[in-house]
């Protein structure tokens, strides 16, 4: 039997992720903030190690050295896997922690609900276990940090979410050019202007198999970013890498971040009844890492 959307294994892996969150929060509840932070940081660095150590196992070792590209910044979750631990090295809370919470929620939930890389694979295959381990940690660590008060997401930092998302996408874009340049990806630089070529994170436009998304995103993209104004693609219209995402990022990501953050903002407001309800949006009410 293999993993399929909606079957028993699909549900079991989601249940295991929820169980891991509950056990982690229970184990760290009542512990000092420094101890909880250290445990979460170790989990993130273990995830980072797995990102590279997977090269020693099938199917990666069977395709080495071409498989090295799978340990680079190939997609949003890969960027998060590599950068999250270093974001958590900052002890005092800053906008990076707010973004880690957001990306952890989006990447983790998205992967668990639609595990594209594991569909049709054995639940006991190394890559299936690796996939779920990686994305469970991406989801559980930031969420546990928020629940425990290690780094509590702040609504007032909504402005940083689309900006840092564009940074993540820029890293992916530059990584793709580098992979082609060193020969780890078969293709030409011009191929990257084709939205259907190695574009799992939409850095190069709306993929052809997501035509419905174009109807949603295109009205938010300036015509300039969907035309070949500089003759880069022989006059054929294309999405300007990363920059085409500016409109969609600000329109869609801020409300999603607000939804994810609302429970913690409400909790913060309720804990401070002497302050106005809207103090959850102010700088003074933001969670302080030194508390």
C-alpha positions as CSV (number, residue, x, y, z in Angstrom):
1,X,0.0,0.0,0.0
2,X,1.2,3.5,-0.7
3,X,0.4,7.1,0.4
4,X,-2.6,8.6,-1.3
5,X,-4.6,11.7,-0.6
6,X,-7.3,10.7,1.9
7,X,-6.2,7.1,2.6
8,X,-5.2,5.7,6.0
9,X,-1.4,6.5,5.7
10,X,-2.2,10.0,4.7
11,X,-4.3,10.5,7.8
12,X,-1.8,8.7,10.1
13,X,1.0,11.0,9.1
14,X,-1.2,14.1,9.9
15,X,-2.2,12.5,13.2
16,X,1.5,11.9,14.0
17,X,2.3,15.6,13.4
18,X,-0.5,16.7,15.8
19,X,0.7,14.2,18.4
20,X,4.3,15.4,18.1
21,X,3.1,19.0,18.7
22,X,1.0,18.0,21.7
23,X,3.9,16.0,23.3
24,X,6.4,18.7,22.6
25,X,4.3,21.4,24.2
26,X,3.5,19.2,27.1
27,X,7.1,18.3,27.6
28,X,8.2,22.0,27.5
29,X,5.3,23.4,29.4
30,X,6.6,24.9,32.7
31,X,10.2,24.8,31.6
32,X,12.3,28.0,31.4
33,X,12.2,30.0,28.2
34,X,15.9,29.3,27.6
35,X,15.4,25.6,27.9
36,X,12.4,25.6,25.5
37,X,14.3,27.7,23.1
38,X,17.3,25.4,23.2
39,X,15.1,22.3,22.5
40,X,13.4,24.0,19.5
41,X,16.7,25.2,18.1
42,X,18.1,21.6,18.3
43,X,15.1,20.3,16.4
44,X,15.6,23.0,13.6
45,X,19.3,22.1,13.3
46,X,18.5,18.4,13.1
47,X,16.1,19.2,10.3
48,X,18.9,21.2,8.6
49,X,21.3,18.2,9.0
50,X,18.6,15.9,7.4
51,X,18.4,18.2,4.5
52,X,22.0,17.3,3.6
53,X,22.4,13.8,5.1
54,X,19.6,12.6,2.8
55,X,22.2,12.5,0.1
56,X,23.5,9.3,1.7
57,X,20.2,7.4,1.2
58,X,18.1,6.3,-1.8
59,X,16.9,7.7,-4.1
60,X,19.4,10.5,-3.7
61,X,22.6,8.5,-3.6
62,X,21.5,6.7,-6.7
63,X,21.6,10.0,-8.7
64,X,24.6,11.6,-7.0
65,X,26.1,14.2,-7.8
66,X,23.0,15.5,-9.7
67,X,21.0,14.9,-6.6
68,X,23.0,17.6,-4.8
69,X,20.5,20.1,-6.2
70,X,17.8,18.6,-3.9
71,X,19.8,19.9,-0.9
72,X,19.9,23.4,-2.2
73,X,17.2,26.2,-2.0
74,X,15.0,24.4,-4.5
75,X,11.7,25.5,-3.0
76,X,10.1,27.6,-0.2
77,X,10.3,24.7,2.3
78,X,13.9,24.0,1.4
79,X,14.8,27.7,2.0
80,X,12.9,27.5,5.3
81,X,14.7,24.3,6.4
82,X,18.1,25.9,5.8
83,X,17.4,29.4,7.2
84,X,15.0,28.8,10.1
85,X,17.7,27.6,12.5
86,X,19.8,30.7,12.0
87,X,16.7,32.9,12.5
88,X,16.3,31.2,15.9
89,X,19.8,32.0,16.8
90,X,18.6,35.5,17.5
91,X,17.5,35.4,21.1
92,X,15.6,38.7,21.1
93,X,12.4,38.6,19.0
94,X,12.5,40.3,15.6
95,X,10.5,40.2,12.4
96,X,12.4,37.1,11.3
97,X,10.6,35.1,14.1
98,X,7.2,36.4,13.0
99,X,8.0,35.3,9.4
100,X,9.3,31.9,10.6
101,X,5.9,31.4,12.3
102,X,4.1,32.3,9.1
103,X,6.2,30.2,6.7
104,X,6.2,27.3,9.1
105,X,2.4,27.3,9.3
106,X,2.0,27.7,5.5
107,X,4.7,25.2,4.5
108,X,3.9,22.6,7.1
109,X,0.1,22.7,6.7
110,X,0.4,22.8,2.9
111,X,2.8,19.8,2.8
112,X,0.7,17.7,5.2
113,X,-2.5,18.4,3.4
114,X,-1.0,17.9,-0.1
115,X,2.1,15.8,0.2
116,X,3.0,15.9,-3.5
117,X,6.5,14.2,-3.0
118,X,5.1,11.2,-1.2
119,X,2.0,10.4,-3.3
120,X,2.3,6.9,-4.6
121,X,5.3,6.0,-2.4
122,X,5.5,3.4,0.4
123,X,4.9,4.9,3.9
124,X,8.1,3.2,5.1
125,X,10.3,4.5,2.3
126,X,13.2,6.7,3.5
127,X,12.0,9.7,1.4
128,X,8.5,9.4,2.7
129,X,9.7,9.5,6.3
130,X,12.1,12.3,5.5
131,X,9.4,14.4,3.9
132,X,7.0,14.1,6.8
133,X,9.8,14.6,9.4
134,X,11.0,17.7,7.6
135,X,7.6,19.4,7.2
136,X,6.4,18.4,10.6
137,X,9.3,20.1,12.2
138,X,8.8,23.2,10.0
139,X,5.2,23.4,11.3
140,X,5.5,22.2,14.9
141,X,8.6,24.2,16.1
142,X,7.3,27.7,15.2
143,X,3.8,26.8,16.4
144,X,5.1,25.3,19.7
145,X,7.3,28.4,20.1
146,X,4.2,30.6,19.8
147,X,2.1,28.5,22.2
148,X,4.9,28.4,24.8
149,X,5.6,32.1,24.4
150,X,9.2,31.7,23.2
151,X,8.5,33.8,20.1
152,X,4.9,34.9,19.9
153,X,3.7,36.2,16.5
154,X,2.7,39.9,16.4
155,X,0.0,41.3,14.2
156,X,1.9,44.6,14.1
157,X,4.6,43.0,12.0
158,X,2.2,42.2,9.1
159,X,4.1,44.5,6.8
160,X,7.3,42.3,7.0
161,X,5.6,39.1,5.8
162,X,5.2,39.9,2.1
163,X,8.7,41.5,2.0
164,X,10.4,38.5,3.6
165,X,8.4,36.2,1.3
166,X,9.9,38.0,-1.7
167,X,13.3,37.5,-0.2
168,X,12.6,33.7,0.1
169,X,11.5,33.7,-3.5
170,X,14.6,35.7,-4.6
171,X,16.8,33.1,-2.9
172,X,15.1,30.4,-5.0
173,X,15.4,32.4,-8.2
174,X,19.2,32.9,-7.7
175,X,19.6,29.3,-6.7
176,X,18.0,28.2,-10.0
177,X,20.4,30.3,-12.0
178,X,23.3,28.9,-10.0
179,X,22.2,25.3,-10.5
180,X,22.1,25.8,-14.3
181,X,25.4,27.6,-14.2
182,X,27.3,24.8,-12.5
183,X,25.5,22.1,-14.5
184,X,23.4,20.5,-11.8
185,X,20.3,21.3,-13.8
186,X,20.0,20.4,-17.5
187,X,18.9,23.6,-19.3
188,X,19.7,27.1,-20.4
189,X,19.2,30.3,-18.4
190,X,16.5,31.2,-20.8
191,X,14.5,28.1,-19.8
192,X,13.9,29.7,-16.4
193,X,11.7,32.3,-18.1
194,X,9.3,29.4,-18.9
195,X,6.9,29.2,-15.9
196,X,6.6,25.4,-16.5
197,X,10.3,24.8,-16.0
198,X,11.4,23.9,-12.4
199,X,9.0,26.4,-10.9
200,X,7.5,24.7,-7.9
201,X,7.4,27.9,-5.8
202,X,6.1,30.2,-8.6
203,X,9.2,32.4,-8.5
204,X,9.0,32.5,-12.3
205,X,5.3,33.0,-12.8
206,X,2.1,30.9,-12.7
207,X,2.7,27.4,-13.8
208,X,0.7,26.2,-16.8
209,X,-0.9,23.4,-14.7
210,X,-2.3,26.1,-12.4
211,X,-4.2,28.1,-15.0
212,X,-6.9,28.8,-12.5
213,X,-4.4,30.7,-10.4
214,X,-3.5,33.0,-13.2
215,X,-7.1,34.2,-13.2
216,X,-6.7,35.2,-9.6
217,X,-3.2,36.6,-9.7
218,X,-2.9,38.3,-13.1
219,X,-5.2,41.2,-12.2
220,X,-2.8,42.0,-9.4
221,X,0.3,41.9,-11.6
222,X,1.2,45.1,-13.5
223,X,1.3,44.6,-17.2
224,X,4.9,45.6,-17.3
225,X,5.8,42.5,-15.2
226,X,4.0,40.2,-17.7
227,X,5.5,41.5,-20.9
228,X,9.0,41.1,-22.4
229,X,9.8,44.8,-22.3
230,X,13.6,44.2,-22.5
231,X,13.6,41.4,-25.1
232,X,14.7,38.8,-22.6
233,X,12.4,36.1,-24.0
234,X,12.4,37.0,-27.7
235,X,9.3,39.1,-27.4
236,X,7.3,36.3,-25.9
237,X,5.3,37.4,-22.8
238,X,6.4,36.0,-19.5
239,X,6.3,36.8,-15.8
240,X,9.3,38.8,-14.6
241,X,11.0,36.6,-12.0
242,X,9.9,37.3,-8.4
243,X,8.8,40.9,-9.1
244,X,5.6,39.6,-10.5
245,X,4.7,38.4,-7.0
246,X,4.7,41.8,-5.3
247,X,1.0,42.5,-5.8
248,X,-0.3,39.0,-4.9
249,X,2.1,38.8,-1.9
250,X,0.7,41.9,-0.3
251,X,-2.9,41.2,-1.1
252,X,-3.0,37.6,0.0
253,X,-0.3,37.0,2.6
254,X,-1.2,39.8,5.0
255,X,-4.8,38.5,5.6
256,X,-3.5,34.9,5.9
257,X,-0.9,36.1,8.5
258,X,-3.6,37.9,10.4
259,X,-5.7,34.8,10.6
260,X,-2.8,32.7,11.9
261,X,-1.8,35.4,14.4
262,X,-5.3,36.4,15.6
263,X,-5.5,33.8,18.4
264,X,-2.2,35.0,19.9
265,X,-3.2,38.6,19.6
266,X,-6.5,37.9,21.3
267,X,-4.7,36.0,24.0
268,X,-2.2,38.9,24.6
269,X,-5.1,41.4,24.8
270,X,-7.0,39.2,27.3
271,X,-4.0,38.9,29.5
272,X,-3.8,42.8,29.7
273,X,-7.4,43.8,30.5
274,X,-6.3,47.2,31.7
275,X,-5.2,48.1,28.2
276,X,-7.4,48.8,25.2
277,X,-8.3,45.8,23.0
278,X,-6.4,47.2,20.1
279,X,-3.2,47.3,22.2
280,X,-2.5,43.8,20.7
281,X,-1.5,45.8,17.5
282,X,0.8,48.2,19.2
283,X,4.6,48.0,19.7
284,X,4.2,48.0,23.5
285,X,2.0,44.8,23.5
286,X,4.4,42.9,21.3
287,X,5.9,39.8,23.0
288,X,9.3,40.5,24.3
289,X,11.9,37.8,24.1
290,X,13.4,39.0,27.3
291,X,10.2,38.3,29.3
